[in-house]
Amino acid sequence: MRRKTQSPILLLAILAIAGTQAWAAEEQRQDSETEARLRELEARQQQLEVEVRRRDARIEQLEYDAAHRGNKIPAQPRASQISYDEPEQKTWGNYEPGKGFVLLRSDLGEVNFSIYSYVRYLDQNDLEDEYTDSFDRTFDVLILNQMQLQKVNLTFKGWIFDPKFQYRFYTWTSNSNQGQSAQVVVAGKLSYAFDEHFNLGAGIDALPTTRSTNGTFPTWFRTDHRTITDEFFRGSYTTGIFAWGDITEKSDYRIMLGNNLSQLGVSADELDDHFETLSAAVWWMPTTGEYGPGNGFGDYEFHTEPATLFGLHYTHSREDAQGQPEVNSFDNSQIRLSDGTRIFSPDPFDVGINIRRATYQMAALNAGVKYRGYSLDVEYYYREVDSFSAVLLPDAEPDAMLPVTRLTDHGLQIQASTMLVPKTLQMYLSGSKINGEYGDPWDMAFGLKYYPFKRREVRWTTQLLYLDDSPVGYNSVPFALGGNGVVLNTEFELAF
């Protein structure tokens, strides 16, 4: 009996099915490998984008620092500072962010020109007409409702003969203080960049007493004014010598030795002969190594990786009554009680005693984070004023004494923001409070910043500000001394 054999067609079919299954398995394996490679490439691309944004942010900050804080020029640039696609630099006429317009660039030097200015409308009509200080003395509140071309700052900066030998000279006006001393300032400074760790300069500069006096201007929320707490505690501009540089790749320092806390409006013969005002700051940026141009406020640059900053400031100064700026002087800064009383004003404690000299010590701690258009910044202040030298007034009681031997005040400010529309519309909320021996004033501000050209150089800010017993105030800021109530201000600002 013959055994049946399998059909060749069946065998071919079986082999075809097996081959198809093997081919499908191989295709699936290859697809899986391709998908895995694509995911890896996407991850690498995202990482490269993060690195490029981090590099660009660092370059932008370095350009800003170079233009606004003495043109720091590292001896050997770090990799994060190098732009591989930088266009060829022209000898003159081009615009460079942080520098302004290049008027001249040659082998012998560079001249850059920039402008800061803004038009302000200010309405303080809702403030109360009077305020009473801690000693039951009543004063009128200066209420303004007006428009001003508030400030014009014309700056020339660059280097001469050696790129490390740098200059910065400017005229700075405060038009709301027309007729007052120091409403027009012509000032500047010279410096030499030895390397990335040490730069040395001399001239007129801001004491680094708080974050707002440490090179962050004009990247602020409130256009050209601070919270009342920052204004109450801070120092101002003076003439002196200063040094700054990198401590590590992610940390920096600045230190200044100057004439006094605020020299604007003070002539040389009014200054004492001690030269003992010292202010220093250190700050650390642990995550990205930068915090935007000038370490300013708000995440306009839209960080895709959280940028963080931590800072510490300390200032010591022996102040003299004769060396104080006048009440309405431009960018005024004075030592006050927390009810607004200037300690060098006539009989500040209402006991028949004038204070002639006092020692000011202040520390400030700050921290901040920026991420994807959001920002949060906090600063704490602690101040002591003591070692008073005083004189009795002719009509004072013979046994009159000052009610305090030391003033101790604390303060806190918080500022938060979000970019509602990237590069176009920003919203911010800003508030502060002082815990003082002669009152606990506070303020709160809500504002919007509109960037019509999608560039930070031109912006329009509108703000509602609430004041509660403001201890500071003068013509060039929206808050009034002793102010209680709501203030409206709006500014159109140009800063390049």
C-alpha positions in Angstrom: 0.0 0.0 0.0 1.5 3.3 -1.0 2.1 6.1 1.7 0.5 9.4 0.9 3.0 12.2 0.5 2.3 15.9 1.4 1.5 18.2 -1.5 4.3 20.5 -2.6 1.8 23.3 -2.7 1.1 22.8 1.0 4.7 22.8 1.8 5.3 26.0 -0.1 2.3 27.6 1.7 3.7 26.6 5.1 7.1 28.0 4.2 5.6 31.2 2.9 3.6 31.7 6.1 6.7 31.0 8.2 8.7 33.5 6.1 6.0 36.1 6.4 5.9 35.7 10.2 9.7 36.0 10.4 9.6 39.1 8.1 6.9 40.7 10.2 8.8 40.0 13.4 12.0 41.5 11.9 10.0 44.5 10.7 8.5 44.9 14.2 12.0 44.7 15.8 13.3 47.3 13.3 10.4 49.6 14.0 10.9 49.3 17.7 14.6 50.1 17.3 13.8 53.0 15.0 11.2 54.3 17.5 13.7 54.0 20.3 16.3 55.9 18.2 13.8 58.6 17.5 13.0 59.0 21.1 16.7 59.2 21.9 17.2 61.8 19.2 14.2 63.8 20.5 15.6 63.7 24.0 19.0 64.8 22.7 17.3 67.6 20.7 15.4 68.8 23.8 18.6 68.7 25.8 20.4 70.7 23.1 17.6 73.2 23.1 17.9 73.6 26.9 21.6 74.1 26.6 21.2 76.7 23.8 18.6 78.6 25.8 20.9 78.4 28.9 23.8 79.7 26.8 21.7 82.4 25.2 20.5 83.5 28.6 24.0 83.6 30.0 25.2 85.6 27.0 22.4 88.1 27.3 23.2 88.5 31.0 26.9 89.0 30.3 26.0 91.6 27.6 23.8 93.4 30.1 26.4 93.2 32.9 29.1 94.4 30.5 27.0 97.5 29.6 25.6 98.3 33.1 28.1 97.1 35.6 31.5 98.0 34.3 32.0 95.8 31.2 33.3 92.7 32.8 35.6 91.1 30.3 36.9 87.6 31.2 40.5 86.8 30.4 39.5 83.6 28.7 35.7 83.3 28.0 33.9 80.2 29.3 32.3 77.9 26.8 28.8 79.2 27.9 29.8 82.7 27.0 30.8 82.0 23.4 28.3 82.6 20.6 29.3 80.5 17.5 26.9 82.3 15.2 27.7 85.8 16.2 27.6 88.1 13.1 30.6 90.1 12.1 30.8 93.3 14.2 30.6 96.6 12.3 32.8 99.5 13.2 29.8 101.8 13.9 26.1 102.2 13.6 24.8 98.8 14.7 22.6 98.2 17.7 23.8 95.6 20.4 21.5 94.7 23.3 23.0 95.8 26.6 25.3 98.3 24.9 23.0 100.5 22.8 24.1 101.9 19.5 27.8 101.7 18.6 29.0 105.1 17.7 32.6 104.1 17.1 34.6 100.8 17.2 38.3 100.7 16.3 41.6 99.3 17.5 41.9 102.2 19.9 38.5 102.1 21.6 34.8 101.8 21.5 32.0 104.3 22.1 28.4 103.1 22.8 25.4 105.3 23.4 22.2 104.4 25.2 19.1 106.1 26.6 16.8 105.5 29.5 13.6 107.6 29.7 9.9 107.4 30.5 6.8 109.5 30.5 4.6 109.1 33.6 1.1 110.0 34.6 0.6 110.0 38.3 -2.7 110.4 40.2 -2.5 110.6 44.1 -5.9 112.2 44.6 -7.3 109.3 46.6 -4.6 109.7 49.3 -5.6 111.2 52.7 -4.6 114.9 53.0 -2.7 114.5 56.4 -0.8 112.0 58.4 0.2 112.0 62.1 3.5 110.6 63.2 4.3 108.6 66.4 4.7 111.8 68.4 1.3 113.2 67.5 2.6 115.7 65.1 0.4 116.3 62.1 1.8 117.0 58.6 0.3 117.6 55.2 0.7 114.9 52.5 2.0 116.3 49.2 -0.5 115.1 46.6 0.3 115.1 42.9 -1.9 114.7 39.9 0.2 115.4 36.8 2.2 114.2 33.8 6.0 114.4 33.7 8.8 113.4 31.3 10.1 111.9 34.5 13.6 111.0 33.7 16.2 111.2 30.9 19.4 109.3 31.2 22.0 109.6 28.4 24.9 107.2 28.7 28.2 106.9 26.9 30.2 103.8 27.7 33.0 101.6 26.2 36.8 101.3 26.4 39.9 103.2 25.4 43.3 102.0 24.3 42.9 98.6 26.1 39.6 96.6 26.1 40.0 96.0 29.8 40.2 99.8 30.6 36.6 100.8 30.5 34.5 104.0 31.1 30.9 104.9 31.7 29.7 108.5 31.8 26.1 109.7 31.9 23.7 112.6 32.5 20.7 111.8 34.6 17.8 114.1 35.1 14.8 114.0 37.5 12.3 116.5 35.9 9.8 116.2 38.7 12.5 117.8 41.0 13.1 120.9 38.8 14.5 123.6 41.1 15.8 121.1 43.7 19.4 120.1 44.2 20.8 117.2 42.2 17.8 117.1 39.8 20.5 117.0 37.1 23.5 114.7 37.7 26.6 114.4 35.5 28.5 111.4 36.7 30.4 108.3 35.8 33.1 105.8 36.6 36.4 104.2 35.3 37.3 100.6 35.8 39.9 97.9 34.8 39.0 94.3 34.2 42.0 92.3 35.4 40.2 88.9 34.8 36.8 87.3 35.5 37.5 87.1 39.2 38.7 90.7 39.8 37.6 94.0 38.3 38.5 97.3 40.0 36.7 100.7 39.5 36.3 104.2 41.0 33.7 106.9 40.6 30.0 107.3 41.4 28.1 104.1 41.7 25.3 102.5 43.7 26.1 100.8 47.0 25.1 97.1 46.8 22.9 97.4 49.9 19.9 95.5 48.5 19.2 93.6 45.3 17.7 96.7 43.7 20.9 98.6 44.1 23.1 95.8 42.8 22.8 96.3 39.0 19.2 95.1 38.5 17.9 98.4 37.2 16.0 98.9 34.9 14.7 95.3 34.8 12.1 96.1 37.5 8.3 95.6 37.7 7.4 99.0 39.1 9.2 100.9 36.3 11.5 103.3 38.3 10.5 102.8 41.9 10.9 100.2 44.6 8.5 98.8 47.2 8.3 101.2 50.2 10.3 98.6 52.3 13.2 98.4 49.9 13.2 102.2 49.7 13.1 102.5 53.5 16.1 100.2 54.1 18.4 100.7 51.1 21.4 102.9 50.5 21.9 105.0 47.4 24.7 106.4 45.1 28.0 107.7 46.4 31.6 108.2 45.2 34.1 105.5 46.1 36.1 102.5 44.9 34.6 99.2 44.1 35.5 95.6 43.0 33.5 92.8 41.5 33.9 89.5 39.8 33.1 85.8 39.7 33.7 83.6 42.8 32.8 80.5 40.8 31.0 79.9 37.5 27.7 80.3 39.3 28.5 82.8 42.0 29.6 86.5 42.0 30.5 89.3 44.5 30.6 93.1 44.6 32.1 95.3 47.3 32.3 99.1 47.6 33.9 101.6 49.9 32.4 105.0 49.7 31.8 108.5 51.1 28.4 108.0 52.7 25.0 106.3 52.0 23.8 108.9 49.6 26.0 111.6 48.1 23.6 113.0 45.5 22.8 116.6 46.5 25.7 116.8 48.9 28.8 118.9 48.2 32.3 118.0 49.1 32.6 120.4 52.1 29.4 118.8 53.6 31.0 115.3 53.8 32.8 114.2 56.9 36.5 113.1 56.8 36.0 109.4 57.8 35.4 107.6 54.4 33.9 104.6 56.3 30.9 103.5 54.3 31.3 99.8 53.3 28.8 97.7 51.4 29.2 94.2 50.0 27.1 91.6 48.2 27.5 87.9 47.2 25.0 85.9 45.1 24.7 82.4 43.9 22.8 81.0 40.9 22.9 77.2 41.5 20.7 75.8 38.8 21.5 77.6 35.5 24.4 79.9 36.5 22.4 83.0 35.4 19.2 84.8 36.3 18.5 86.9 33.3 19.8 90.3 32.3 21.2 92.1 35.4 19.6 89.4 37.6 16.5 91.5 37.2 12.9 90.7 38.1 10.4 88.7 36.0 10.9 85.9 33.6 10.5 87.8 30.3 13.2 85.5 28.8 11.0 82.4 29.5 13.3 79.9 31.2 12.7 76.3 30.2 14.8 75.2 33.1 14.2 76.7 36.6 16.6 79.5 37.2 17.4 80.2 40.9 19.2 83.0 42.8 20.2 83.5 46.4 21.9 86.7 47.6 23.3 88.2 50.8 24.1 92.0 51.3 25.7 93.8 54.2 26.3 97.6 54.7 27.9 99.6 57.5 28.1 103.4 57.5 28.8 106.1 60.0 26.5 108.9 58.9 26.7 112.7 59.7 23.8 115.1 59.7 25.7 117.6 57.6 26.3 115.1 54.9 22.6 114.3 54.2 20.8 115.1 51.0 17.9 117.5 51.1 14.4 116.2 51.5 13.4 116.3 47.8 16.8 115.5 46.3 16.9 113.3 43.3 16.9 109.6 44.2 16.9 110.5 47.8 17.9 108.0 50.5 17.9 108.8 54.2 17.8 107.1 57.6 14.2 107.3 58.9 12.1 106.0 61.7 9.4 103.6 60.5 6.8 106.4 60.7 8.8 108.4 58.2 10.6 110.8 60.5 14.2 111.5 59.3 16.5 111.0 62.3 18.6 114.0 61.2 15.6 116.3 61.0 15.2 118.9 63.7 14.2 117.3 67.1 13.2 113.9 65.5 12.0 112.4 68.8 10.3 115.6 70.0 12.3 115.7 73.2 14.5 118.8 72.4 17.5 116.9 71.0 19.1 116.9 67.6 21.0 113.9 66.4 24.3 114.8 64.7 25.8 111.4 64.0 24.6 107.8 63.9 25.9 104.3 62.8 23.8 102.4 60.2 24.1 98.7 59.8 21.8 96.7 57.4 21.7 93.2 56.1 19.4 91.8 53.3 18.8 88.3 52.2 17.0 87.5 49.0 16.0 84.4 47.0 14.2 84.0 43.7 13.1 81.5 41.0 12.1 81.9 37.3 10.5 79.2 35.2 8.4 79.2 32.0 7.3 82.9 32.3 6.6 82.7 36.1 8.8 84.4 38.7 8.8 84.7 42.5 11.3 86.9 44.4 11.6 87.4 48.2 13.8 89.7 50.2 14.2 90.1 53.9 15.8 93.2 55.6 17.3 93.8 59.0 18.6 97.2 60.1 20.2 98.6 63.3 20.9 102.3 63.9 22.8 103.2 67.0 25.8 105.0 68.5 24.0 108.3 68.4 25.9 111.6 68.9 23.3 114.3 69.9 23.1 117.9 71.1 20.5 119.6 73.3 18.4 122.3 71.8 18.4 125.7 73.6 14.8 125.3 74.9 15.2 121.6 75.9 14.9 120.3 79.5 18.4 120.0 81.0 17.8 116.3 81.7 16.3 115.5 78.3 17.4 112.1 76.9 16.7 110.2 73.7 14.0 107.6 74.1 16.1 104.9 72.4 19.8 103.9 72.2 19.3 101.6 69.2 16.7 101.4 66.5 15.9 97.9 65.2 13.7 97.4 62.2 12.8 94.4 60.0 11.2 94.2 56.6 10.0 91.8 53.9 9.1 92.2 50.3 7.5 89.6 47.9 7.2 90.1 44.1 5.6 87.6 41.7 4.8 87.7 38.0 3.7 85.7 35.0 3.9 86.3 31.2 0.3 86.2 30.2 1.4 86.5 26.5 5.1 85.6 25.9 7.2 88.6 24.9 4.1 90.8 25.0 2.1 91.0 28.2 3.3 90.5 31.8 1.3 90.7 35.0 2.8 91.3 38.4 1.9 91.5 42.1 4.3 93.2 44.5 4.0 93.9 48.2 6.1 94.7 51.3 5.8 95.4 55.0 8.0 97.0 57.7 8.0 95.9 61.3 9.5 98.9 63.0 9.7 100.5 66.4 7.6 103.5 65.3 5.0 101.9 63.1 4.3 98.9 60.7 3.7 100.4 57.3 3.0 98.3 54.2 2.2 98.6 50.5 0.7 96.5 47.7 0.9 96.9 43.9 -0.8 95.2 41.0 0.4 96.0 37.5 0.5 95.1 33.8 3.5 95.6 31.5 2.9 95.6 27.7 5.8 95.2 25.2 4.4 96.6 21.9 7.5 95.6 19.8 7.9 92.2 21.6 11.3 93.5 22.9 12.1 94.5 26.5 13.6 97.8 25.5 10.1 99.4 25.1 7.3 98.8 27.6 4.1 100.4 28.9 3.3 99.8 32.6 0.0 100.5 34.3 -0.2 100.1 38.1 -2.5 100.4 41.1 -0.7 101.0 44.3 -2.1 100.9 47.8 -0.1 102.6 50.6 -0.6 102.3 54.4 1.3 104.9 56.3 4.2 105.1 53.8 7.4 106.1 55.6 9.1 107.3 52.4 8.1 109.5 49.6 9.3 112.4 47.3 8.5 113.9 44.0 10.1 111.3 41.7 8.2 108.2 43.0 4.5 107.4 43.1 4.3 107.0 46.9 4.0 110.1 49.2 5.4 110.4 52.6 2.7 109.5 55.1 0.4 108.4 52.3 -2.7 106.3 53.0 -4.9 105.2 50.1 -4.8 104.2 46.4 -2.4 105.6 43.8 -2.7 105.2 40.0 0.4 105.5 37.8 1.2 104.6 34.2 4.5 105.0 32.4 5.7 104.5 28.8 9.3 103.5 29.1 12.3 103.4 26.7 15.5 101.6 27.9 18.2 100.6 25.5 
